[in-house]
Amino acid sequence: MKLVTPTDFDILAVLSDGKRNNAVNIAHELDRNRAYINTRLPVLKDYGLVETIGPAPTSGLYEITDKGRVAAANQSVYEDDETDFEAFLDAECGADGDA
């Protein structure tokens, strides 16, 4: 798992409030380029940290997962070069991502 710090953790923090959000709003809240946020959200989705919500898979509306909440709360563990963060998340959440 290769996350971009601090951006990916900032995105997770925005979504940690439990509300669904889209790239435009997240970019505005973080004062970051929307196109860049749009490139990071699918990566976070591939890692199981966020999921798309809505009637269509391309709705652009994202929600944090339980695994994403654990990741957001443990940025310091990610920054420890000796820790396999993906294995850490799997151990904390179970292999299926449920905390």
ZIDARA-V277981 format. One record per helix or strand of 3 or more residues. SS is the DSSP state (@ for helix, = for strand). FROM is the first residue (numbers start at 1). TO is the last residue. Records with the same first field share a line. If there is no record, write none. Layout:
SS: FROM-TO ; FROM-TO
//
This chain:
@: 7-15 ; 23-30 ; 34-46 ; 66-73 ; 75-79 ; 85-93
=: 50-53 ; 61-64
//
